[in-house]
Amino acid sequence: MHEMSLMAEMIELLGCSARENNIDKIIKVHLVVGKMTMALPDALTMAFDVFKTEDIFAPSAELTIEQRETIAKCRTCGSTFSAPDNYLFICPTCQGLRIEIISGRELYIASFEGEEA
């Protein structure tokens, strides 16, 4: 489960940012996760629950996850489409294979809230 190591890195980033911004306890974290990352929201939530016992978190800390669909654009015809299969990208309009991924690769902390020290 790579979600545990992903969350460990995010916790480290959150801790550094919280200290830089004089935040004593983090109460809310908002993540953006693209489907192409293969990071499962339920597994990320479970990993967060394990790590939220760290001193940087308030006991009631919450995690919200915004999952982004995989969206692609055909470089041949310009059509934009949702790619339901993260491995095979074929334009539904012209059957072209020259595809640009517009979204679905995201994996970042969009925001967090906390209590000042």
C-alpha atoms as an extended CHARMM CRD file, in Angstrom:
* protein
*
       117  EXT
         1         1  MET       CA              0.0000000000        0.0000000000        0.0000000000  PROA      1               0.0000000000
         2         2  HSD       CA              1.8460000000        3.0860000000       -1.2390000000  PROA      2               0.0000000000
         3         3  GLU       CA             -0.7330000000        5.3630000000        0.3580000000  PROA      3               0.0000000000
         4         4  MET       CA              0.9750000000        4.9700000000        3.7370000000  PROA      4               0.0000000000
         5         5  SER       CA              4.3030000000        6.2800000000        2.3940000000  PROA      5               0.0000000000
         6         6  LEU       CA              2.5100000000        9.0480000000        0.4650000000  PROA      6               0.0000000000
         7         7  MET       CA              0.7520000000       10.1360000000        3.6340000000  PROA      7               0.0000000000
         8         8  ALA       CA              3.9950000000       10.0010000000        5.6270000000  PROA      8               0.0000000000
         9         9  GLU       CA              5.5560000000       12.4620000000        3.1580000000  PROA      9               0.0000000000
        10        10  MET       CA              2.4750000000       14.6950000000        3.2710000000  PROA      10              0.0000000000
        11        11  ILE       CA              2.5630000000       14.7140000000        7.0780000000  PROA      11              0.0000000000
        12        12  GLU       CA              6.1920000000       15.8310000000        6.9600000000  PROA      12              0.0000000000
        13        13  LEU       CA              5.3050000000       18.6520000000        4.5320000000  PROA      13              0.0000000000
        14        14  LEU       CA              2.3450000000       19.6850000000        6.6750000000  PROA      14              0.0000000000
        15        15  GLY       CA              4.5230000000       19.7830000000        9.7850000000  PROA      15              0.0000000000
        16        16  CYS       CA              7.1260000000       22.0020000000        8.0900000000  PROA      16              0.0000000000
        17        17  SER       CA              4.4990000000       24.3630000000        6.7070000000  PROA      17              0.0000000000
        18        18  ALA       CA              2.6520000000       24.5240000000       10.0310000000  PROA      18              0.0000000000
        19        19  ARG       CA              5.8540000000       25.4810000000       11.8710000000  PROA      19              0.0000000000
        20        20  GLU       CA              6.6770000000       28.1280000000        9.2290000000  PROA      20              0.0000000000
        21        21  ASN       CA              3.2050000000       29.6320000000        9.6670000000  PROA      21              0.0000000000
        22        22  ASN       CA              3.1680000000       29.5000000000       13.4850000000  PROA      22              0.0000000000
        23        23  ILE       CA              0.4070000000       26.8730000000       13.5500000000  PROA      23              0.0000000000
        24        24  ASP       CA              0.3380000000       24.7480000000       16.6840000000  PROA      24              0.0000000000
        25        25  LYS       CA             -2.3480000000       22.2050000000       15.7610000000  PROA      25              0.0000000000
        26        26  ILE       CA             -3.6940000000       21.2630000000       12.3340000000  PROA      26              0.0000000000
        27        27  ILE       CA             -7.4590000000       20.7690000000       12.3580000000  PROA      27              0.0000000000
        28        28  LYS       CA             -8.2910000000       20.2040000000        8.6820000000  PROA      28              0.0000000000
        29        29  VAL       CA             -6.3910000000       18.9910000000        5.5940000000  PROA      29              0.0000000000
        30        30  HSD       CA             -7.6810000000       19.0760000000        2.0150000000  PROA      30              0.0000000000
        31        31  LEU       CA             -5.9670000000       16.8640000000       -0.5860000000  PROA      31              0.0000000000
        32        32  VAL       CA             -6.3960000000       16.7530000000       -4.3520000000  PROA      32              0.0000000000
        33        33  VAL       CA             -5.7920000000       13.3020000000       -5.8080000000  PROA      33              0.0000000000
        34        34  GLY       CA             -5.9250000000       12.4350000000       -9.5010000000  PROA      34              0.0000000000
        35        35  LYS       CA             -7.1510000000        8.9950000000      -10.5150000000  PROA      35              0.0000000000
        36        36  MET       CA             -3.9550000000        8.3360000000      -12.4810000000  PROA      36              0.0000000000
        37        37  THR       CA             -1.9440000000        8.3560000000       -9.2420000000  PROA      37              0.0000000000
        38        38  MET       CA             -3.7050000000        5.1350000000       -8.2650000000  PROA      38              0.0000000000
        39        39  ALA       CA             -3.8490000000        6.4540000000       -4.6860000000  PROA      39              0.0000000000
        40        40  LEU       CA             -7.0810000000        5.1820000000       -3.1810000000  PROA      40              0.0000000000
        41        41  PRO       CA             -9.0290000000        7.7390000000       -1.1200000000  PROA      41              0.0000000000
        42        42  ASP       CA            -10.0740000000        5.1290000000        1.4700000000  PROA      42              0.0000000000
        43        43  ALA       CA             -6.4670000000        3.9960000000        1.9350000000  PROA      43              0.0000000000
        44        44  LEU       CA             -5.2880000000        7.6180000000        2.2130000000  PROA      44              0.0000000000
        45        45  THR       CA             -7.9510000000        8.2380000000        4.8560000000  PROA      45              0.0000000000
        46        46  MET       CA             -6.8440000000        5.1610000000        6.7810000000  PROA      46              0.0000000000
        47        47  ALA       CA             -3.2050000000        6.2880000000        6.5870000000  PROA      47              0.0000000000
        48        48  PHE       CA             -4.2100000000        9.7770000000        7.7750000000  PROA      48              0.0000000000
        49        49  ASP       CA             -6.0030000000        8.2490000000       10.7650000000  PROA      49              0.0000000000
        50        50  VAL       CA             -2.7820000000        6.4390000000       11.6900000000  PROA      50              0.0000000000
        51        51  PHE       CA             -0.6370000000        9.5770000000       11.4000000000  PROA      51              0.0000000000
        52        52  LYS       CA             -3.0350000000       12.0450000000       12.9900000000  PROA      52              0.0000000000
        53        53  THR       CA             -1.8270000000       10.9140000000       16.3960000000  PROA      53              0.0000000000
        54        54  GLU       CA              1.2830000000       13.0450000000       15.7090000000  PROA      54              0.0000000000
        55        55  ASP       CA              1.6530000000       16.1170000000       17.9510000000  PROA      55              0.0000000000
        56        56  ILE       CA              1.0530000000       18.5080000000       15.0440000000  PROA      56              0.0000000000
        57        57  PHE       CA             -2.6160000000       17.4360000000       14.7550000000  PROA      57              0.0000000000
        58        58  ALA       CA             -5.6120000000       18.3000000000       16.9020000000  PROA      58              0.0000000000
        59        59  PRO       CA             -7.3780000000       15.1430000000       18.1510000000  PROA      59              0.0000000000
        60        60  SER       CA            -10.3760000000       15.9600000000       15.9490000000  PROA      60              0.0000000000
        61        61  ALA       CA             -8.3030000000       16.6180000000       12.7770000000  PROA      61              0.0000000000
        62        62  GLU       CA            -10.1850000000       15.9140000000        9.5510000000  PROA      62              0.0000000000
        63        63  LEU       CA             -9.0970000000       14.9600000000        6.0460000000  PROA      63              0.0000000000
        64        64  THR       CA            -11.0690000000       15.7740000000        2.9120000000  PROA      64              0.0000000000
        65        65  ILE       CA            -10.0890000000       14.3770000000       -0.4660000000  PROA      65              0.0000000000
        66        66  GLU       CA            -11.0890000000       15.8020000000       -3.8350000000  PROA      66              0.0000000000
        67        67  GLN       CA            -10.6040000000       13.1270000000       -6.4700000000  PROA      67              0.0000000000
        68        68  ARG       CA             -9.9070000000       14.3730000000      -10.0050000000  PROA      68              0.0000000000
        69        69  GLU       CA            -11.0180000000       12.4710000000      -13.0690000000  PROA      69              0.0000000000
        70        70  THR       CA             -8.5890000000       11.7400000000      -15.8700000000  PROA      70              0.0000000000
        71        71  ILE       CA             -9.2340000000       14.2680000000      -18.6470000000  PROA      71              0.0000000000
        72        72  ALA       CA             -7.3650000000       14.1730000000      -21.9450000000  PROA      72              0.0000000000
        73        73  LYS       CA             -7.1420000000       16.3180000000      -25.0640000000  PROA      73              0.0000000000
        74        74  CYS       CA             -6.5300000000       14.9780000000      -28.5520000000  PROA      74              0.0000000000
        75        75  ARG       CA             -3.6280000000       16.7420000000      -30.2620000000  PROA      75              0.0000000000
        76        76  THR       CA             -5.0130000000       15.7150000000      -33.6600000000  PROA      76              0.0000000000
        77        77  CYS       CA             -8.5840000000       17.0420000000      -33.5360000000  PROA      77              0.0000000000
        78        78  GLY       CA             -8.5790000000       19.0950000000      -30.3170000000  PROA      78              0.0000000000
        79        79  SER       CA            -11.3820000000       17.1250000000      -28.6670000000  PROA      79              0.0000000000
        80        80  THR       CA            -11.3630000000       17.0240000000      -24.8560000000  PROA      80              0.0000000000
        81        81  PHE       CA            -12.6630000000       13.8670000000      -23.2250000000  PROA      81              0.0000000000
        82        82  SER       CA            -12.8410000000       11.9050000000      -20.0020000000  PROA      82              0.0000000000
        83        83  ALA       CA            -10.5540000000        8.8840000000      -20.0980000000  PROA      83              0.0000000000
        84        84  PRO       CA            -12.2460000000        6.0880000000      -18.1600000000  PROA      84              0.0000000000
        85        85  ASP       CA             -9.2630000000        3.7640000000      -18.6570000000  PROA      85              0.0000000000
        86        86  ASN       CA             -6.0160000000        5.1390000000      -17.2240000000  PROA      86              0.0000000000
        87        87  TYR       CA             -3.8710000000        3.0210000000      -19.5370000000  PROA      87              0.0000000000
        88        88  LEU       CA             -5.3560000000        3.3070000000      -23.0220000000  PROA      88              0.0000000000
        89        89  PHE       CA             -5.9770000000        6.7430000000      -24.4530000000  PROA      89              0.0000000000
        90        90  ILE       CA             -7.8010000000        6.8570000000      -27.7720000000  PROA      90              0.0000000000
        91        91  CYS       CA             -9.7220000000        9.9210000000      -28.9000000000  PROA      91              0.0000000000
        92        92  PRO       CA            -13.4330000000        9.0350000000      -29.1090000000  PROA      92              0.0000000000
        93        93  THR       CA            -13.8970000000       11.6420000000      -31.8620000000  PROA      93              0.0000000000
        94        94  CYS       CA            -11.1390000000       10.8130000000      -34.3770000000  PROA      94              0.0000000000
        95        95  GLN       CA             -9.6050000000        7.6420000000      -32.8870000000  PROA      95              0.0000000000
        96        96  GLY       CA             -6.2870000000        9.5270000000      -32.6590000000  PROA      96              0.0000000000
        97        97  LEU       CA             -3.4960000000        8.4280000000      -30.3530000000  PROA      97              0.0000000000
        98        98  ARG       CA             -1.7160000000       11.7790000000      -29.9150000000  PROA      98              0.0000000000
        99        99  ILE       CA             -3.1640000000       12.5610000000      -26.5020000000  PROA      99              0.0000000000
       100       100  GLU       CA             -2.2660000000       15.1700000000      -23.8880000000  PROA      100             0.0000000000
       101       101  ILE       CA             -3.2650000000       14.4880000000      -20.2720000000  PROA      101             0.0000000000
       102       102  ILE       CA             -4.9690000000       17.5930000000      -18.8410000000  PROA      102             0.0000000000
       103       103  SER       CA             -5.8860000000       16.2820000000      -15.3940000000  PROA      103             0.0000000000
       104       104  GLY       CA             -5.7100000000       13.1110000000      -13.3660000000  PROA      104             0.0000000000
       105       105  ARG       CA             -2.0510000000       13.2110000000      -12.2760000000  PROA      105             0.0000000000
       106       106  GLU       CA             -2.5850000000       15.5870000000       -9.3500000000  PROA      106             0.0000000000
       107       107  LEU       CA             -1.4550000000       14.6690000000       -5.8760000000  PROA      107             0.0000000000
       108       108  TYR       CA             -1.0460000000       17.6440000000       -3.5820000000  PROA      108             0.0000000000
       109       109  ILE       CA             -2.1150000000       19.3450000000       -0.3950000000  PROA      109             0.0000000000
       110       110  ALA       CA             -4.6000000000       21.9840000000       -1.5580000000  PROA      110             0.0000000000
       111       111  SER       CA             -4.9510000000       23.5860000000        1.8690000000  PROA      111             0.0000000000
       112       112  PHE       CA             -4.8780000000       23.0410000000        5.5820000000  PROA      112             0.0000000000
       113       113  GLU       CA             -6.3150000000       24.8540000000        8.5690000000  PROA      113             0.0000000000
       114       114  GLY       CA             -4.9720000000       25.0790000000       12.0570000000  PROA      114             0.0000000000
       115       115  GLU       CA             -4.8350000000       26.8390000000       15.3890000000  PROA      115             0.0000000000
       116       116  GLU       CA             -2.1120000000       29.3960000000       15.9270000000  PROA      116             0.0000000000
       117       117  ALA       CA              0.4340000000       28.8220000000       18.6490000000  PROA      117             0.0000000000
